[in-house]
Amino acid sequence: MSVEQSQISLQDPTGEEKKGDIEDLPSQDQLENAGKIPIFDVEGKELAFVDLFSAHDSEGKRRILVIFIRHFFCGNCQSYLHTLSKSISSIDSLPTGTTLAVIGCGSHTIIPMYAKETACPFPIYSDPSRRLFDILGMSRSLSLGESTPEYIQQSVFASTVKGISQIFKRIPVGDGLKGGDIRQIGGEFLFEVQGGVVEPLWCHRMRNTRDHTEVSALRRVLGLDCS
């Protein structure tokens, strides 16, 4: 299935067509501004957001899926990445020429814990300024939404307790209060790179704290499965 087809037919778990996946794509001005924003890798090395694309540029077309998560102690996002990592276990599990990166809004020092907790095999970065989230149109909310997605396998209470426990464990390290803005919500963006030009292909911005694109739907967007 092509990305264009996925944009049209992508459905949520209720069977209703998702809205805003095509018309809300970032503009070239937004991408240019976003490209300048510094992000940090697991070792604290600073790079610009645009470097994620230049690193995978070549003569042919390349795609990169960027997943923006909430704060690093969010149990909902941890459940999402854990479910995603079981379904797409490595870069080799993705279509040829496709890569994946994760960006949170907390301190980069928490990334090793986060990667271990979620078993995430993909590179994780930090945008503590949250400027990328703002430029790309992601909002802030504490709403849980009306339904529980398939990727969440624990109660809100259990998820909250887990997050609080992780915070207390990190306090002696010095970053327990640096997980990121708890109101920030994220989304998923698929980009194509060719000849140094970055084009947005598809995106979904979360509407509440449990509104990541279901893994089954994301697999269709990537062309791994047919609808």
Wavefront OBJ file of the C-alpha trace (Angstrom):
o trace
v 0.000 0.000 0.000
v 1.280 3.460 -0.853
v 1.474 6.267 1.675
v -1.088 8.196 -0.340
v -3.548 5.341 0.000
v -2.803 5.116 3.712
v -3.632 8.786 4.139
v -7.066 8.205 2.676
v -7.988 4.896 4.269
v -6.310 5.049 7.683
v -8.940 4.356 10.317
v -9.027 4.476 14.083
v -10.099 1.499 16.229
v -13.749 2.631 16.088
v -13.787 2.391 12.303
v -14.152 6.125 11.819
v -11.794 7.839 9.410
v -9.160 9.935 11.150
v -9.368 13.625 10.400
v -6.548 16.018 9.656
v -3.987 13.513 8.385
v -3.572 15.222 4.996
v -4.603 18.862 5.321
v -2.613 19.414 8.499
v 0.766 18.431 7.088
v 3.557 20.811 8.188
v 4.321 23.567 5.703
v 7.770 24.091 4.228
v 8.169 27.180 6.412
v 7.374 25.120 9.491
v 9.849 22.441 8.422
v 12.550 25.024 7.807
v 12.043 26.494 11.266
v 11.824 23.067 12.867
v 15.038 21.972 11.188
v 17.019 24.542 13.158
v 15.830 23.377 16.582
v 18.493 21.623 18.678
v 17.799 18.137 19.995
v 19.973 15.903 22.148
v 20.869 12.243 21.794
v 21.319 9.689 24.565
v 24.842 10.935 25.268
v 23.805 14.575 25.409
v 25.289 15.401 22.021
v 23.490 18.326 20.414
v 22.312 18.171 16.815
v 19.719 20.012 14.785
v 16.397 18.359 13.964
v 17.282 18.564 10.258
v 20.301 16.343 10.939
v 17.938 13.409 11.370
v 17.119 13.729 7.683
v 20.572 14.492 6.317
v 21.913 11.446 8.117
v 19.655 9.253 5.992
v 19.871 11.187 2.739
v 21.105 9.468 -0.407
v 20.518 9.418 -4.127
v 17.269 7.533 -3.667
v 14.207 8.342 -1.612
v 14.336 7.727 2.130
v 11.580 7.913 4.694
v 11.799 8.613 8.408
v 8.987 8.201 10.900
v 9.344 10.521 13.881
v 7.289 9.699 16.965
v 6.869 12.535 19.448
v 6.104 11.266 22.930
v 5.022 13.050 26.104
v 7.208 13.384 29.196
v 9.602 10.514 29.845
v 7.608 9.266 32.855
v 4.308 8.980 30.956
v 3.076 5.417 31.379
v 0.763 5.727 28.363
v 3.619 6.586 25.995
v 5.788 3.905 27.536
v 3.051 1.362 26.839
v 2.809 2.646 23.286
v 6.513 2.321 22.553
v 6.649 -1.071 24.243
v 3.806 -2.310 22.029
v 5.384 -0.726 18.951
v 8.769 -2.278 19.730
v 7.231 -5.738 19.941
v 5.577 -5.268 16.552
v 8.519 -3.525 14.840
v 11.529 -4.945 16.636
v 14.356 -3.321 14.665
v 15.252 -1.084 11.749
v 15.437 -4.249 9.658
v 11.731 -4.812 10.362
v 10.887 -1.595 8.535
v 10.485 -1.287 4.763
v 13.720 -0.724 2.850
v 14.831 2.892 3.062
v 12.715 3.647 6.131
v 14.002 4.610 9.578
v 12.344 5.585 12.848
v 13.226 8.021 15.625
v 11.578 8.983 18.914
v 11.614 12.469 20.448
v 10.568 13.365 23.998
v 10.508 16.665 25.872
v 12.521 15.819 28.989
v 16.185 15.582 29.874
v 18.392 13.390 27.683
v 19.788 11.810 30.864
v 16.537 9.842 31.268
v 16.731 8.299 27.802
v 18.696 5.167 28.871
v 16.057 4.326 31.494
v 13.296 5.032 28.999
v 14.853 2.859 26.294
v 15.258 -0.024 28.746
v 11.729 0.318 30.121
v 10.146 0.307 26.653
v 12.622 -2.108 24.998
v 12.814 0.487 22.226
v 15.440 -0.428 19.591
v 15.222 2.943 17.836
v 17.187 6.104 18.608
v 15.558 8.376 21.180
v 16.195 12.113 21.366
v 15.201 14.973 23.615
v 13.762 18.399 22.833
v 13.627 19.951 26.321
v 12.657 23.320 24.841
v 9.471 21.783 23.314
v 9.940 24.158 20.375
v 9.635 21.304 17.877
v 6.301 20.345 19.401
v 5.087 23.932 19.057
v 6.346 24.513 15.519
v 4.849 21.266 14.227
v 1.468 22.055 15.749
v 1.308 19.682 18.700
v -0.713 20.904 21.653
v -0.887 20.567 25.437
v -3.554 18.675 27.349
v -4.184 16.452 30.360
v -7.337 14.918 28.904
v -7.451 11.118 28.822
v -9.914 11.054 25.954
v -13.099 9.009 25.815
v -11.692 5.583 24.973
v -8.776 3.382 25.939
v -6.551 2.443 22.978
v -5.461 -1.111 22.301
v -1.829 -0.387 23.143
v -2.591 0.378 26.795
v -2.718 -2.796 28.866
v -2.904 -1.306 32.372
v -5.235 0.965 34.317
v -4.797 4.706 34.655
v -4.015 4.169 38.337
v -1.328 1.573 37.629
v 0.200 3.737 34.935
v 0.287 6.759 37.246
v 1.858 4.800 40.098
v 4.493 3.451 37.743
v 5.400 6.933 36.546
v 5.601 8.324 40.083
v 7.804 5.404 41.117
v 10.179 6.129 38.243
v 10.333 9.785 39.245
v 11.307 8.955 42.829
v 13.971 6.535 41.621
v 15.502 9.294 39.506
v 15.492 12.000 42.180
v 18.814 10.816 43.706
v 20.298 10.947 40.189
v 19.183 14.553 39.861
v 16.709 14.358 36.976
v 13.552 13.098 38.651
v 11.872 16.429 37.994
v 13.219 16.739 34.448
v 10.973 14.297 32.649
v 9.307 17.048 30.638
v 6.089 19.061 30.625
v 3.269 16.756 31.747
v 0.761 18.694 29.628
v 2.669 18.287 26.373
v 1.201 15.768 23.960
v 2.868 14.512 20.800
v 2.124 12.681 17.580
v 3.586 10.815 14.626
v 5.084 12.314 11.462
v 6.281 10.509 8.353
v 8.743 12.372 6.124
v 10.383 11.596 2.796
v 13.882 12.792 1.935
v 15.345 12.997 -1.564
v 18.226 15.109 -2.765
v 18.310 17.014 0.499
v 14.644 18.011 0.232
v 12.337 16.991 3.084
v 8.653 16.461 2.328
v 5.959 15.566 4.880
v 3.912 12.561 3.774
v 1.570 11.913 6.692
v 1.033 13.008 10.254
v -1.193 12.515 13.255
v -1.245 14.913 16.203
v -2.472 13.543 19.495
v -5.718 15.046 20.782
v -5.306 13.693 24.309
v -2.744 11.819 26.411
v -3.772 8.423 25.017
v -4.127 9.279 21.341
v -1.032 7.837 19.671
v -1.804 6.161 16.336
v -2.559 2.505 17.008
v 0.331 0.256 16.037
v -1.816 -1.686 13.560
v -2.728 1.569 11.801
v 0.862 2.784 11.864
v 1.984 -0.427 10.199
v -0.442 0.302 7.354
v 0.914 3.827 6.989
v 4.429 2.398 6.705
v 3.302 -0.135 4.124
v 4.022 -3.130 6.348
v 0.427 -4.371 6.244
v -2.539 -3.953 3.943
v -5.846 -2.651 5.265
l 1 2 3 4 5 6 7 8 9 10 11 12 13 14 15 16 17 18 19 20 21 22 23 24 25 26 27 28 29 30 31 32 33 34 35 36 37 38 39 40 41 42 43 44 45 46 47 48 49 50 51 52 53 54 55 56 57 58 59 60 61 62 63 64 65 66 67 68 69 70 71 72 73 74 75 76 77 78 79 80 81 82 83 84 85 86 87 88 89 90 91 92 93 94 95 96 97 98 99 100 101 102 103 104 105 106 107 108 109 110 111 112 113 114 115 116 117 118 119 120 121 122 123 124 125 126 127 128 129 130 131 132 133 134 135 136 137 138 139 140 141 142 143 144 145 146 147 148 149 150 151 152 153 154 155 156 157 158 159 160 161 162 163 164 165 166 167 168 169 170 171 172 173 174 175 176 177 178 179 180 181 182 183 184 185 186 187 188 189 190 191 192 193 194 195 196 197 198 199 200 201 202 203 204 205 206 207 208 209 210 211 212 213 214 215 216 217 218 219 220 221 222 223 224 225 226 227
